[in-house]
Amino acid sequence: MSPDPILLMGGYGAIGRLAARELRSRYPDLPLLIGGRDLAKAREAAAELGEAEGVVLDPGADDLGLGKRPARAVAVFYSDDRLAGLRFALSRGVPHLGISSGVYEIAPEIGSFMLKPTASPVVLGYEWLVGATTVATLQAARAYDRIDDIVIGALVDEEDGGGPAVAEDFERLHRMMPSALTRRDGAYLWRGEEDAVASFQAIDGTRMEASGFSSIDVVGLAAATGAPNVQFNIATGVSSSRRRGEPKSTEIIIELSGRDHLGQTLRTRHAVFHPRGAAPLTALGVSMLLERLTGLDGKPPTSPGLYFPFQVLDPAVYLSRLEAGGGGLLKLEAL
């Protein structure tokens, strides 16, 4: 008997296609439903994949217009302002992964989950590049007994625009969140105007002018490490690889400070990079989360609950696959 398909809402977009290909490369026989408003685009993407079907979705219908058709899990690749995918997943008791919401948009999702807390595993997948930042940061944090400061710098190459849905997400998030959620001296606050101006060094040492960005990574890392100071900054420009004359890449600079396990002062810098840019790194996280949520990896499916991506992903497996894709977690010289 064929297993139930995974539903990819917006699966014909730039990141959706990459995530579908990532799943297909590991599970050739896994059935997929590529859904969205444009049936022609959905069918085209499904035909490229094989073992997939393109379907048109009705976000106003409780069943998304799918009737009694089953789904093994739901992943949403665009801003789902109706929470159609989440409602569908909770009603069917299947995992849900959304990657496009912002910090200010989580209340409706959490409210829906709280009314059905035992129905499904729900992943707040809008960490920067869906787990790439937090998994790597928590790996680097193992050298510390106490972390005082976490500073994340995300470098987006100016040639790494992604698809229309990505551009729409960025425009919406910048419009709705002009200030950056930050933890400072143990308190959460919003950095705005001059307080949001920042800079960081890219992998090759180039100083990048940046600004504060409201990422849920701040909340997850603060909760996981207890660090009283956590901030996230973002810069757009030329990536280190392109300055070397190579194609664009994506970089995440991780700066930590605190005390090691011997009580000595410690400062470290690491970088996550992917040689093909942000979208493939995002697709890696999406694929691995769906794999773990549904038990495709041969382990029991993830239990119902509300999760950050780093709570679901196996860091060793994640970093291994990142390296297999040409990326990695680099240790940089501390400043």
SULJOZI-V228826 format. One record per residue. N is the residue number from 1. RES is the residue in three letters. OMEGA is omega as a letter, one per 20 degrees, with the letter a starting at -180 (none if undefined). Layout:
N/RES/OMEGA + N/RES/OMEGA
//
This chain:
1/MET/a + 2/SER/r + 3/PRO/r + 4/ASP/a + 5/PRO/r + 6/ILE/r + 7/LEU/r + 8/LEU/a + 9/MET/a + 10/GLY/a + 11/GLY/r + 12/TYR/r + 13/GLY/a + 14/ALA/a + 15/ILE/r + 16/GLY/r + 17/ARG/a + 18/LEU/r + 19/ALA/r + 20/ALA/r + 21/ARG/r + 22/GLU/r + 23/LEU/a + 24/ARG/a + 25/SER/a + 26/ARG/a + 27/TYR/a + 28/PRO/a + 29/ASP/a + 30/LEU/r + 31/PRO/a + 32/LEU/r + 33/LEU/r + 34/ILE/a + 35/GLY/r + 36/GLY/a + 37/ARG/a + 38/ASP/a + 39/LEU/a + 40/ALA/r + 41/LYS/r + 42/ALA/a + 43/ARG/r + 44/GLU/r + 45/ALA/r + 46/ALA/a + 47/ALA/r + 48/GLU/a + 49/LEU/a + 50/GLY/a + 51/GLU/a + 52/ALA/r + 53/GLU/r + 54/GLY/a + 55/VAL/r + 56/VAL/a + 57/LEU/r + 58/ASP/a + 59/PRO/r + 60/GLY/a + 61/ALA/r + 62/ASP/a + 63/ASP/a + 64/LEU/a + 65/GLY/a + 66/LEU/a + 67/GLY/a + 68/LYS/a + 69/ARG/a + 70/PRO/r + 71/ALA/a + 72/ARG/r + 73/ALA/a + 74/VAL/r + 75/ALA/a + 76/VAL/a + 77/PHE/r + 78/TYR/a + 79/SER/a + 80/ASP/a + 81/ASP/r + 82/ARG/a + 83/LEU/a + 84/ALA/a + 85/GLY/r + 86/LEU/r + 87/ARG/a + 88/PHE/a + 89/ALA/a + 90/LEU/a + 91/SER/r + 92/ARG/a + 93/GLY/a + 94/VAL/a + 95/PRO/r + 96/HIS/r + 97/LEU/r + 98/GLY/a + 99/ILE/a + 100/SER/a + 101/SER/r + 102/GLY/a + 103/VAL/a + 104/TYR/a + 105/GLU/a + 106/ILE/a + 107/ALA/r + 108/PRO/a + 109/GLU/r + 110/ILE/r + 111/GLY/r + 112/SER/r + 113/PHE/a + 114/MET/r + 115/LEU/r + 116/LYS/a + 117/PRO/a + 118/THR/a + 119/ALA/a + 120/SER/r + 121/PRO/a + 122/VAL/a + 123/VAL/r + 124/LEU/a + 125/GLY/a + 126/TYR/r + 127/GLU/a + 128/TRP/a + 129/LEU/r + 130/VAL/r + 131/GLY/a + 132/ALA/a + 133/THR/a + 134/THR/r + 135/VAL/a + 136/ALA/a + 137/THR/a + 138/LEU/r + 139/GLN/r + 140/ALA/a + 141/ALA/a + 142/ARG/r + 143/ALA/a + 144/TYR/r + 145/ASP/r + 146/ARG/r + 147/ILE/r + 148/ASP/a + 149/ASP/r + 150/ILE/r + 151/VAL/a + 152/ILE/r + 153/GLY/r + 154/ALA/r + 155/LEU/r + 156/VAL/r + 157/ASP/a + 158/GLU/r + 159/GLU/a + 160/ASP/a + 161/GLY/a + 162/GLY/a + 163/GLY/a + 164/PRO/a + 165/ALA/r + 166/VAL/r + 167/ALA/r + 168/GLU/r + 169/ASP/a + 170/PHE/r + 171/GLU/a + 172/ARG/a + 173/LEU/r + 174/HIS/r + 175/ARG/a + 176/MET/a + 177/MET/r + 178/PRO/r + 179/SER/a + 180/ALA/r + 181/LEU/a + 182/THR/r + 183/ARG/a + 184/ARG/a + 185/ASP/r + 186/GLY/a + 187/ALA/r + 188/TYR/r + 189/LEU/a + 190/TRP/r + 191/ARG/r + 192/GLY/r + 193/GLU/a + 194/GLU/a + 195/ASP/a + 196/ALA/r + 197/VAL/a + 198/ALA/r + 199/SER/r + 200/PHE/r + 201/GLN/r + 202/ALA/a + 203/ILE/a + 204/ASP/r + 205/GLY/r + 206/THR/r + 207/ARG/a + 208/MET/r + 209/GLU/a + 210/ALA/r + 211/SER/a + 212/GLY/a + 213/PHE/a + 214/SER/r + 215/SER/r + 216/ILE/r + 217/ASP/a + 218/VAL/a + 219/VAL/a + 220/GLY/a + 221/LEU/r + 222/ALA/a + 223/ALA/a + 224/ALA/a + 225/THR/a + 226/GLY/a + 227/ALA/a + 228/PRO/a + 229/ASN/r + 230/VAL/r + 231/GLN/a + 232/PHE/r + 233/ASN/a + 234/ILE/r + 235/ALA/r + 236/THR/a + 237/GLY/a + 238/VAL/r + 239/SER/a + 240/SER/a + 241/SER/a + 242/ARG/r + 243/ARG/r + 244/ARG/a + 245/GLY/r + 246/GLU/r + 247/PRO/r + 248/LYS/r + 249/SER/r + 250/THR/a + 251/GLU/r + 252/ILE/a + 253/ILE/a + 254/ILE/r + 255/GLU/a + 256/LEU/r + 257/SER/a + 258/GLY/a + 259/ARG/r + 260/ASP/a + 261/HIS/r + 262/LEU/r + 263/GLY/a + 264/GLN/r + 265/THR/a + 266/LEU/r + 267/ARG/r + 268/THR/r + 269/ARG/r + 270/HIS/r + 271/ALA/r + 272/VAL/r + 273/PHE/r + 274/HIS/a + 275/PRO/a + 276/ARG/r + 277/GLY/a + 278/ALA/a + 279/ALA/r + 280/PRO/r + 281/LEU/r + 282/THR/a + 283/ALA/r + 284/LEU/r + 285/GLY/r + 286/VAL/a + 287/SER/a + 288/MET/r + 289/LEU/r + 290/LEU/r + 291/GLU/a + 292/ARG/a + 293/LEU/a + 294/THR/a + 295/GLY/r + 296/LEU/a + 297/ASP/r + 298/GLY/r + 299/LYS/r + 300/PRO/r + 301/PRO/a + 302/THR/a + 303/SER/r + 304/PRO/a + 305/GLY/r + 306/LEU/a + 307/TYR/q + 308/PHE/r + 309/PRO/a + 310/PHE/r + 311/GLN/a + 312/VAL/a + 313/LEU/r + 314/ASP/a + 315/PRO/a + 316/ALA/r + 317/VAL/a + 318/TYR/a + 319/LEU/r + 320/SER/r + 321/ARG/r + 322/LEU/r + 323/GLU/r + 324/ALA/r + 325/GLY/r + 326/GLY/r + 327/GLY/r + 328/GLY/r + 329/LEU/a + 330/LEU/r + 331/LYS/a + 332/LEU/r + 333/GLU/r + 334/ALA/a + 335/LEU/none
//
